[in-house]
Amino acid sequence: MNRILILELVTALGFAAVQAAQKPNVLLILVDDLKPAMGCYGDNAAITPNMDALARRGMQFDMAYCNQAVCAPSRFTLMLGAHSTSTGLYGLGSNLRKAWPEAVTMPQYFAKHGYRTESLGKVFHIGHGNQGDPESFSVPHFHDKVIEYLDPESTDGGKLTREEALFTNQKLGQIRSLPRGAAYESPVVNDTDYADGRVADETVKRLKAAKQRLGKDGTPFFITAGFVRPHLPFSAPKKYWDMHDPANLPMPVNKAFPKDAPKVALKRGGEIAAFKPVPPNGEIDEELTRKLIHGYYASTSYVDAQIGKVTSALEQLGLAKETIVVLWGDHGWHLGDLSIWTKHTNFEQANRIPIIVIAPGLAKQGSATGQLAETVDLYPTLAELAGLPAPSGPQPIDGVSLVPVLKNPKARVRDHAFHAYPRGKLGRAIRTERYRLVEWKNHAKPDEAAEYELYDYQSDHNEMQNHAATHPKVVEQLKAILAKHPKPVTRSRRMPGKKK
């Protein structure tokens, strides 16, 4: 009997060793301009059943924040695990390899540990003079459009529009001479007539091929699928617009700039004014506001359906139980709140993002946490989940692993989130559970006085008032936390390109 028990024990240990040797697969799902406008985050107007289903399978981070509210830098922070203030990669035209030629991105790190890494759709930012980072993946990137129209009226009869040119690196010196494209369109077309539908279909094909490789040689996959909606223009098939009654969609609560906010913190126009029929001054009336909000929610429902195709394939292929899945929005999005549209600010709507992590066998299904989390945390988190050594650069690694939180939603690994945005001065911010402090300072002129913002989300959820002058003790406490962050790298030292 003892011999039988010993044999059974040895067999079990051998099986456990084999299981341990099988690295989990990784599927990253990136969504452009997606704020937590999702049913699982409590948005009753959102129709997002597939993303909601992901939340039911894993852990939802209710207080997750990007590290800079603009596409290219936010994606650099994800892939490098480093703040833009640590790398100098602040702009859409930033070139990763000129600034950090030896940097090891997250997919490169996984490739070094035996993974086949692939990318589809919008992963790194391509456009504005930027070519992305082909070095990051094992096979060539599957590229598709970001700015896309099917209705000729949207482009003045098929002309090259400003945003199309910027995102395809065409006529970059002539942008102002080109026509504006439409801010939205809703033709009766198939899902695959737009890029996100094609990216979803190709991702399913890649998952099928990955399944075959796993059976043949055991090579784990690291697949990153990037979807572009709800990025402008709000181009989505009509059926997704028809899902939403515009009369029932949420309109902005506070349409004024925060009282006593410094001028440098504020924004009017910008990206939204590159689209017709938005007035060039960016001042949008109620009728157009409702139409744009309708477009955002329709585009989010469209991308949700494409994500559903991918996650359904993962289940049908029998890969779900051995695959870590992350859903991530690159930054938030203003929908007329504070009279601001799109991103490019340090306010809550531009910086709060959805992060959902499915870690089979670790994260409890349907769990949520109030742990403050940052984009940079995903690199060390995924490395630990895959059983890899903690990444060490050579770029700075500013993220911390969220694995303790995935094991226990009440665990805490950081007491604040950090983000930044440059606008003449550099605005560095920390977000605690209750407050946000923003410091606007020209770091090239250390003796120049800084300007501060303080928002109290317990008493002033809509950021109606800058409380810095009336809460000096809180400001000093948060300044002490901010002072622990390294001195920021300046754009002049690292960044060859310019922000749009």
C-alpha positions in Angstrom: 0.0 0.0 0.0 2.8 2.4 0.9 4.5 1.7 -2.5 1.2 2.5 -4.3 0.9 5.8 -2.3 4.5 6.7 -3.1 3.9 5.9 -6.8 0.7 8.0 -6.8 2.6 10.9 -5.1 5.5 10.8 -7.6 3.0 10.7 -10.5 1.1 13.7 -9.1 4.3 15.6 -8.5 5.4 14.8 -12.0 2.1 16.0 -13.4 2.4 19.2 -11.4 5.9 19.8 -12.7 4.6 19.4 -16.3 1.7 21.8 -15.6 4.1 24.3 -14.1 6.3 24.2 -17.2 3.3 25.2 -19.4 3.4 28.9 -19.5 0.0 30.6 -19.7 -1.0 32.4 -22.9 -1.6 36.1 -22.9 -4.3 38.0 -24.8 -4.2 41.8 -24.5 -7.2 43.7 -25.7 -6.6 47.4 -26.2 -9.4 49.8 -26.9 -8.7 53.4 -28.1 -10.3 56.3 -26.2 -12.4 54.0 -24.0 -13.4 55.4 -20.7 -15.3 53.2 -18.3 -18.6 53.8 -20.3 -19.5 50.1 -19.7 -22.3 48.3 -18.0 -20.0 46.6 -15.6 -18.7 50.0 -14.4 -22.2 51.1 -13.7 -23.0 53.0 -16.8 -26.7 52.2 -17.4 -26.7 53.8 -20.9 -23.9 51.6 -22.1 -24.6 48.4 -24.1 -21.5 46.4 -23.7 -22.4 42.7 -23.0 -19.1 41.2 -24.1 -16.9 43.5 -22.0 -19.3 43.0 -19.1 -18.9 39.2 -19.5 -15.1 39.6 -19.3 -15.6 41.5 -16.0 -17.7 38.5 -14.7 -14.8 36.2 -15.5 -12.1 38.1 -13.7 -11.2 41.2 -11.7 -12.4 44.7 -12.5 -10.2 47.6 -11.3 -12.6 50.5 -10.4 -9.9 53.1 -9.8 -7.5 52.5 -12.7 -5.7 55.4 -14.4 -3.6 56.0 -17.5 -0.3 57.7 -17.1 -0.8 60.3 -19.8 -4.1 61.0 -21.6 -3.0 60.8 -25.2 -2.6 57.8 -27.5 1.1 57.3 -28.2 2.5 58.1 -24.8 -0.2 56.0 -23.1 0.8 53.0 -25.2 4.5 53.6 -24.5 3.7 53.5 -20.7 1.9 50.2 -21.2 4.6 48.5 -23.3 7.6 49.9 -21.3 6.2 49.9 -17.8 7.6 53.4 -17.5 6.0 56.8 -17.0 6.4 59.3 -19.7 8.2 61.5 -17.2 10.8 58.8 -16.9 11.3 58.3 -20.6 10.6 61.7 -22.2 8.1 60.1 -24.5 5.4 62.7 -24.2 4.1 63.2 -27.8 2.4 61.6 -30.7 5.6 61.9 -32.8 7.8 60.4 -30.1 10.2 57.8 -31.5 10.8 55.0 -29.0 14.0 53.7 -30.5 15.6 57.1 -30.9 15.0 57.8 -27.2 15.5 54.3 -25.8 17.2 52.1 -28.5 17.8 49.3 -26.0 14.4 49.3 -24.3 12.8 46.0 -23.8 9.1 46.2 -24.3 6.6 43.9 -22.7 6.2 41.7 -25.9 10.0 41.6 -26.3 10.3 40.4 -22.7 7.8 37.7 -23.3 9.5 36.7 -26.5 12.8 36.3 -24.7 11.0 33.7 -22.5 9.7 31.6 -25.3 6.5 33.3 -26.4 5.4 34.0 -29.9 4.3 37.6 -29.9 1.9 39.1 -32.4 0.1 42.4 -32.8 -3.0 43.5 -34.7 -4.8 46.8 -35.2 -3.9 49.8 -33.1 -1.2 48.7 -30.6 1.6 51.3 -30.8 0.6 54.6 -32.3 1.2 54.8 -36.1 0.8 58.3 -37.6 1.9 61.9 -37.0 5.3 60.8 -38.2 5.5 57.8 -36.0 5.9 54.2 -37.4 5.2 52.3 -34.2 7.7 49.8 -33.0 8.1 46.8 -35.3 10.9 45.4 -33.1 8.4 44.6 -30.4 6.8 41.6 -32.1 7.9 38.2 -33.5 6.0 38.6 -36.7 5.0 41.6 -38.8 2.2 43.8 -37.4 -1.3 43.4 -38.9 -2.1 47.1 -39.6 -5.5 48.6 -40.5 -7.1 52.0 -40.5 -7.8 54.3 -37.6 -9.6 57.1 -39.4 -12.1 55.4 -41.7 -15.1 56.5 -43.8 -17.5 54.6 -46.0 -19.9 57.5 -46.9 -18.4 59.8 -49.6 -20.2 62.8 -48.0 -18.0 62.3 -44.9 -14.9 63.2 -46.9 -16.3 65.9 -49.3 -16.6 63.3 -52.1 -13.6 61.0 -51.3 -10.9 63.6 -50.5 -8.0 63.0 -48.1 -9.0 64.5 -44.8 -6.8 66.1 -42.2 -7.0 63.2 -39.7 -6.6 60.6 -42.4 -3.4 62.3 -43.5 -2.0 62.5 -40.0 -2.7 58.8 -39.2 -1.2 57.6 -42.5 1.8 59.9 -42.4 0.8 61.7 -45.6 1.2 65.4 -46.3 2.2 66.2 -42.7 3.3 69.6 -43.7 0.0 70.5 -45.4 -2.5 69.4 -42.8 -4.3 72.8 -42.5 -4.9 72.9 -46.3 -6.9 69.6 -46.2 -10.6 69.3 -45.6 -12.1 68.2 -42.3 -13.7 64.8 -42.2 -17.1 64.1 -40.6 -17.2 63.5 -36.9 -19.6 60.6 -37.3 -21.3 58.4 -39.8 -23.7 55.5 -39.6 -24.1 53.6 -42.9 -25.9 50.3 -43.3 -22.8 48.1 -43.6 -21.3 44.9 -42.2 -19.0 44.9 -39.2 -16.0 43.9 -41.3 -16.5 46.9 -43.6 -14.7 48.9 -40.8 -11.2 48.1 -39.5 -12.3 46.8 -36.0 -14.3 44.0 -37.7 -11.4 43.0 -39.8 -9.0 43.1 -36.8 -11.4 40.8 -34.9 -11.6 38.3 -37.7 -7.8 38.2 -38.1 -7.4 37.8 -34.4 -9.7 34.8 -34.5 -7.5 33.3 -37.3 -4.4 34.0 -35.2 -5.9 32.2 -32.2 -6.7 29.2 -34.3 -3.2 29.1 -35.6 -1.9 29.5 -32.0 -4.0 26.6 -30.9 -2.3 24.4 -33.6 1.2 25.5 -32.5 0.4 24.7 -28.9 -0.6 21.2 -29.9 2.5 20.8 -32.1 5.4 22.3 -30.1 3.8 23.9 -27.0 4.7 27.5 -27.9 2.6 29.9 -25.8 1.2 33.0 -27.4 1.2 36.7 -26.5 -1.3 38.3 -28.8 -2.2 42.0 -28.7 -5.4 43.0 -30.4 -5.9 46.8 -30.7 -9.4 48.2 -31.5 -9.8 51.9 -32.6 -13.4 52.7 -31.9 -14.6 54.7 -30.0 -11.8 57.0 -31.3 -13.1 59.7 -33.6 -14.6 59.7 -36.1 -17.6 57.8 -34.7 -17.9 55.6 -37.7 -20.0 52.5 -36.9 -22.6 50.4 -38.7 -26.1 51.8 -38.3 -27.4 48.9 -36.2 -25.2 50.0 -33.3 -26.5 53.6 -33.5 -30.0 52.1 -33.5 -29.3 50.3 -30.2 -29.3 53.7 -28.4 -32.0 56.2 -27.9 -30.2 59.6 -27.9 -32.8 61.1 -25.7 -31.8 58.7 -22.9 -28.0 59.2 -23.1 -26.3 61.1 -20.3 -25.5 64.7 -21.1 -22.8 66.7 -19.3 -23.5 67.6 -15.7 -21.0 70.4 -15.3 -20.3 72.4 -18.5 -18.0 75.0 -17.0 -14.3 75.0 -16.3 -13.5 74.4 -12.6 -13.6 77.6 -10.7 -10.2 79.0 -9.8 -8.4 76.4 -12.0 -5.2 77.8 -13.6 -5.4 78.6 -17.2 -2.7 76.1 -18.2 -5.0 73.3 -17.0 -7.9 74.2 -19.4 -8.6 73.2 -22.9 -11.0 74.3 -25.6 -11.3 72.8 -29.1 -8.2 70.7 -30.0 -8.8 67.3 -31.6 -12.6 67.7 -31.8 -12.3 70.7 -34.0 -10.6 68.7 -36.7 -14.0 67.2 -37.6 -17.0 68.7 -39.2 -19.6 70.0 -38.3 -17.8 71.0 -35.1 -17.2 74.8 -35.1 -13.5 75.7 -35.4 -13.6 77.3 -32.0 -14.7 74.1 -30.4 -17.9 75.5 -28.9 -20.5 72.8 -29.3 -24.3 73.4 -28.9 -26.7 71.0 -27.2 -27.9 69.3 -30.4 -24.4 68.5 -31.6 -23.4 67.4 -28.1 -26.2 64.9 -28.1 -25.2 63.6 -31.5 -21.5 63.2 -30.5 -22.4 61.4 -27.3 -24.7 59.1 -29.4 -21.7 58.4 -31.6 -19.5 57.6 -28.7 -21.9 55.1 -27.2 -22.7 53.5 -30.6 -19.0 53.1 -31.4 -18.4 51.5 -28.0 -21.2 49.0 -28.6 -19.7 48.3 -32.0 -16.2 47.6 -30.6 -17.8 45.5 -27.8 -19.3 43.2 -30.5 -15.9 42.8 -32.1 -14.3 41.9 -28.7 -17.1 39.4 -28.3 -16.0 37.6 -31.5 -12.5 37.3 -30.1 -13.4 36.1 -26.6 -16.0 33.6 -28.0 -13.3 32.1 -30.2 -11.0 31.8 -27.2 -13.7 29.8 -25.4 -14.6 27.7 -28.4 -11.0 26.8 -29.0 -10.6 25.6 -25.5 -8.0 28.2 -24.7 -9.8 30.3 -22.1 -8.6 28.3 -19.1 -5.0 28.7 -20.0 -5.0 32.3 -21.2 -4.6 35.5 -19.2 -6.8 38.1 -20.7 -6.5 41.9 -20.1 -8.9 44.5 -21.3 -7.4 48.0 -21.2 -8.5 51.5 -22.4 -5.6 53.7 -23.3 -7.1 56.8 -21.6 -10.5 58.3 -20.8 -12.5 60.8 -22.8 -14.3 64.1 -22.2 -17.9 64.2 -23.5 -18.5 67.8 -23.0 -18.0 67.8 -19.2 -16.1 71.0 -18.1 -16.9 72.1 -21.7 -14.0 69.9 -22.8 -14.0 67.2 -25.5 -11.6 64.2 -26.2 -8.6 63.8 -23.9 -5.3 65.8 -23.4 -6.0 67.0 -19.8 -5.2 66.0 -16.2 -8.9 65.8 -15.2 -10.7 62.7 -14.1 -12.6 62.0 -17.3 -9.5 62.0 -19.4 -7.4 59.8 -17.1 -9.7 57.2 -15.5 -9.7 54.0 -17.6 -11.1 50.4 -17.5 -8.8 47.6 -16.6 -10.1 44.1 -16.4 -7.8 41.1 -15.7 -8.8 37.5 -16.1 -6.2 35.3 -14.5 -7.6 31.7 -14.5 -7.2 30.0 -11.2 -6.0 33.2 -9.4 -8.4 36.1 -9.7 -11.9 35.4 -8.3 -14.5 35.6 -11.0 -16.7 38.6 -10.9 -14.5 40.4 -8.4 -13.8 44.1 -8.2 -11.2 46.2 -6.3 -10.8 49.8 -5.3 -7.0 49.5 -5.5 -5.5 52.5 -7.4 -3.9 51.1 -10.4 -1.8 52.5 -13.3 -1.2 51.4 -16.8 2.5 50.9 -16.0 1.5 48.2 -13.5 0.4 45.8 -16.2 3.9 44.9 -17.4 5.2 43.6 -14.1 1.8 42.1 -13.3 1.7 40.0 -16.5 5.3 38.9 -16.0 4.5 37.6 -12.6 1.3 35.9 -13.7 3.3 34.1 -16.4 6.0 33.0 -13.9 8.7 35.2 -15.4 11.3 37.2 -13.5 10.4 40.7 -12.6 11.3 43.0 -15.6 14.3 45.3 -15.0 14.5 47.5 -18.1 17.0 48.9 -19.2 14.2 51.6 -19.2 12.9 52.5 -15.8 10.2 50.2 -14.5 7.7 52.4 -12.6 5.0 49.8 -12.4 4.3 47.5 -9.5 2.7 44.0 -9.7 -1.0 43.8 -9.0 -0.8 40.1 -8.4 -1.4 40.5 -4.6 -4.6 42.4 -5.4 -5.7 39.7 -7.9 -5.4 37.2 -5.1 -7.2 39.5 -2.6 -9.2 42.5 -3.8 -8.6 44.2 -0.4 -4.8 44.0 -0.6 -3.0 47.3 -1.4 0.2 47.7 -3.3 0.1 51.5 -3.8 -1.7 54.4 -2.1 -1.9 56.7 -5.2 -1.8 56.7 -9.0 0.5 59.0 -10.9 -0.1 60.7 -14.3 1.1 63.7 -16.2 0.4 65.9 -19.1 2.6 68.6 -20.8 1.1 71.8 -21.9 3.8 74.5 -21.9 4.4 73.6 -18.3 4.4 70.0 -17.2 1.4 69.0 -15.2 2.2 66.1 -12.8 -0.6 64.6 -10.9 -1.3 62.1 -8.1 -4.8 60.6 -7.5 -5.6 59.2 -4.1 -8.9 57.6 -3.2 -10.3 61.0 -2.3 -8.1 63.7 -4.0 -6.2 64.7 -7.1 -3.3 67.1 -6.8 -1.9 68.6 -10.0 1.4 70.5 -10.1 2.0 72.7 -13.1 5.6 73.6 -13.4 8.4 74.5 -15.9 11.1 72.1 -14.7 13.6 73.8 -16.9 13.2 76.9 -14.6 13.4 75.4 -11.1 12.9 78.8 -9.4 9.7 79.5 -11.2 6.6 79.2 -9.0 4.4 76.2 -9.6 0.6 76.4 -9.9 -1.6 73.8 -8.2 -5.0 72.2 -8.5 -6.7 70.2 -5.8 -10.0 68.3 -6.4 -12.0 66.6 -3.6 -14.0 63.7 -5.2 -15.8 63.1 -1.9 -17.5 66.5 -1.9 -17.0 67.6 -5.5 -17.2 64.7 -7.9 -17.7 66.9 -11.0 -14.5 69.0 -10.4 -16.5 72.3 -10.1 -13.9 73.9 -7.8 -10.1 74.0 -7.5 -9.7 73.7 -3.7 -5.9 74.3 -3.6 -6.2 77.7 -2.0 -8.7 76.6 0.7 -7.1 73.3 1.7 -3.4 74.1 2.1 -2.7 71.3 4.6 -4.0 68.7 2.1 -1.9 70.3 -0.7 1.2 70.0 1.4 0.5 66.4 2.3 0.1 65.5 -1.4 3.0 67.6 -2.5 5.2 65.5 -0.2 4.0 62.3 -2.0 4.6 63.9 -5.4 8.1 64.9 -4.4 9.0 61.2 -4.0 8.6 60.7 -7.7 11.8 61.1 -9.8 12.6 64.4 -11.4 10.9 64.3 -14.8 12.8 63.9 -18.1 12.3 66.8 -20.3 11.0 66.6 -23.9 14.0 68.5 -25.2 16.3 65.7 -23.9 14.3 62.7 -25.2 11.5 63.6 -27.6 12.2 64.2 -31.3 8.6 64.6 -32.4 5.9 67.1 -31.6 2.4 66.7 -30.0 -0.5 67.2 -32.4 
